[in-house]
């Protein structure tokens, strides 16, 4: 489990088809074999550690859903896993990437950067105004999004911008996206049938949540 608060920048030195070597002299001394490290938001397990870097196995599924294969010799965001008792300054980030979005544009507004991204609709359905989203492993708050779920923007303070690889994004760059897991659980519970008690008959499937349903039950 992670917070989305990036600790440092590293660099993927190489990928040999099954393993990545991540240069990370700032935090390598804190990592031991078996530790989880978020690399651009992707939870990887350190399999071999030196004073300057660590190796991690990467599955085809991880490569398919993330931008790691595009990040060779480029800066990547790094965060070590939470310890029990650590402060949670961002939001709960699992390191399980939902998919890839693409950087659209960035502009300076007052003292912050406003960055916008395109996103696949299957991920965008979990993105809500003022909700949480992890972009390349960075915990951010959604500043705006469209109803179709294909676009969103975030406001990034100077410290976050200058401390992460968000500063290096150019148009159409792929970014790793992880939506807030709360929305996924809510969707699952609302669409699943009720669990039967003991040997009773299976309860009917819950009705779809619609505006009419909410009005009928006094929510609107």
C-alpha positions in Angstrom: 0.0 0.0 0.0 1.2 3.5 -0.9 0.2 7.1 -0.4 1.0 8.6 -3.8 3.5 11.0 -2.1 6.7 10.5 -4.2 9.9 10.2 -2.3 12.4 10.7 -5.0 13.1 10.3 -8.7 15.0 7.3 -10.1 15.8 6.0 -13.6 15.1 2.7 -15.3 18.6 1.7 -16.5 17.5 -1.3 -18.6 14.8 -3.9 -19.2 15.9 -7.4 -20.3 12.5 -8.8 -21.1 11.6 -9.9 -17.6 13.4 -7.6 -15.2 13.9 -3.9 -14.7 17.0 -2.3 -13.1 16.0 0.9 -11.3 18.8 3.4 -10.3 17.8 5.0 -7.0 20.8 6.0 -5.0 18.7 8.3 -2.7 16.7 5.4 -1.2 18.5 2.2 -2.2 20.0 1.9 1.3 16.5 1.7 2.7 15.3 -1.1 0.5 15.8 -4.8 1.2 15.0 -7.8 -1.0 11.3 -8.5 -0.9 10.3 -4.9 -0.3 7.5 -3.3 -2.4 8.4 -0.1 -4.3 6.1 1.9 -6.5 7.8 2.7 -9.8 5.8 5.3 -11.6 2.9 4.1 -9.6 3.4 0.4 -10.3 4.0 -1.8 -7.3 7.1 -3.9 -7.9 9.0 -6.3 -5.6 12.7 -5.7 -5.2 14.4 -9.0 -6.0 18.0 -7.9 -5.8 19.3 -4.7 -4.1 22.7 -2.9 -4.2 23.8 0.4 -2.8 22.7 2.2 -6.0 19.8 0.3 -7.5 17.4 -2.6 -7.4 16.1 -5.2 -9.7 12.4 -6.2 -10.0 10.5 -8.8 -12.0 7.9 -7.4 -14.4 5.0 -9.5 -15.8 3.5 -9.1 -19.3 0.3 -7.9 -17.6 2.2 -5.1 -15.9 3.8 -4.0 -19.1 0.5 -4.1 -20.9 -1.2 -1.8 -18.5 1.6 0.6 -17.7 4.1 2.9 -19.4 7.2 1.2 -17.8 8.5 -0.1 -21.2 8.5 3.5 -22.5 10.5 4.8 -19.5 14.0 3.4 -20.2 16.6 6.1 -19.3 13.9 8.5 -18.2 13.0 9.7 -14.7 10.5 7.6 -12.8 8.7 8.4 -9.6 9.6 6.2 -6.6 7.8 5.5 -3.3 8.5 2.8 -0.8 5.5 1.0 0.7 3.8 2.3 3.9 4.9 1.0 7.3 2.4 0.5 10.0 1.9 3.8 11.8 3.1 6.0 8.9 1.2 9.1 8.2 -1.2 9.0 5.2 -0.6 12.3 3.5 -2.1 11.5 0.1 -4.7 8.7 -0.5 -4.6 4.9 -0.4 -2.8 3.8 -3.6 -2.4 0.1 -4.3 0.1 0.3 -7.0 -2.2 -1.8 -9.3 -2.4 0.3 -12.4 -5.8 0.5 -14.2 -4.4 1.6 -17.5 -2.7 4.3 -19.5 -3.9 7.9 -20.1 -2.1 10.5 -22.2 -0.9 14.0 -21.3 -2.8 16.7 -23.2 -1.4 20.1 -22.0 -0.2 22.1 -19.0 -0.5 25.7 -18.0 0.5 27.9 -15.1 -2.4 29.3 -13.0 -1.4 31.5 -10.1 1.2 29.5 -8.2 0.2 26.1 -9.5 0.3 24.0 -12.7 -3.0 22.9 -14.3 -2.4 19.6 -16.2 -4.9 17.8 -18.3 -5.1 14.2 -19.5 -7.1 12.0 -21.8 -8.3 8.8 -20.3 -10.0 5.6 -21.5 -13.7 5.6 -20.6 -13.4 2.3 -18.6 -11.1 4.2 -16.2 -12.8 7.6 -16.5 -16.0 6.3 -15.1 -14.3 6.2 -11.7 -13.0 9.8 -11.9 -15.1 12.4 -10.2 -14.8 16.1 -9.5 -12.6 16.6 -6.4 -11.9 12.8 -6.2 -8.5 11.3 -6.0 -6.4 9.9 -8.9 -2.9 8.6 -9.0 -0.9 9.8 -12.1 2.4 8.1 -12.5 2.0 7.2 -8.8 1.4 10.9 -7.8 -1.6 11.4 -5.6 -3.7 14.2 -7.1 -7.1 15.8 -6.8 -9.3 16.0 -9.8 -9.9 19.7 -10.6 -12.3 19.0 -13.5 -13.5 16.2 -15.7 -16.0 15.7 -18.5 -19.3 13.7 -18.2 -18.1 11.2 -20.8 -15.2 10.2 -18.6 -12.6 10.7 -21.3 -10.8 13.7 -19.9 -9.7 15.2 -16.6 -7.5 17.9 -15.2 -5.5 18.3 -11.9 -4.0 21.3 -10.2 -0.4 20.6 -9.1 1.5 22.7 -6.5 5.1 23.7 -7.3 6.6 21.3 -4.7 4.9 18.3 -6.3 5.6 19.5 -9.8 9.3 20.0 -9.2 9.7 16.8 -7.2 8.1 14.4 -9.7 8.4 13.5 -13.4 5.2 15.4 -14.1 7.5 18.3 -14.9 8.9 16.4 -17.9 5.6 15.6 -19.6 5.1 16.6 -23.2 2.0 16.3 -25.3 0.8 12.7 -25.8 3.2 11.2 -23.3 1.6 8.0 -21.7 1.0 8.1 -18.0 0.0 5.4 -15.5 -3.4 5.9 -14.0 -4.9 4.3 -10.8 -8.4 5.4 -9.9 -9.5 5.6 -6.3 -10.4 2.0 -5.3 -13.4 3.2 -3.3 -15.4 3.8 -6.5 -14.6 0.3 -7.7 -15.9 -1.4 -4.6 -19.1 0.7 -4.6 -19.7 -0.3 -8.2 -19.1 -4.0 -7.4 -21.4 -4.0 -4.4 -24.2 -2.2 -6.2 -24.1 -4.6 -9.2 -23.7 -7.8 -7.3 -26.7 -9.9 -6.0 -27.4 -9.9 -2.3 -25.6 -12.7 -0.4 -28.1 -15.3 0.8 -28.2 -16.2 4.5 -27.5 -19.8 5.4 -29.8 -22.0 3.3 -32.3 -19.3 2.2 -33.0 -18.7 -1.4 -30.8 -16.3 -3.3 -32.1 -12.8 -3.1 -33.0 -11.0 -6.2 -30.3 -8.8 -7.9 -30.2 -5.2 -6.7 -31.8 -2.7 -9.0 -29.7 -0.5 -11.1 -29.0 2.9 -9.4 -30.8 5.6 -11.5 -32.2 9.0 -10.9 -35.7 7.5 -10.6 -34.5 4.9 -8.1 -32.9 7.7 -6.0 -36.1 9.8 -6.1 -38.2 6.8 -5.2 -36.1 6.1 -2.1 -35.9 9.7 -0.9 -32.3 10.5 -1.9 -33.2 13.2 -4.3 
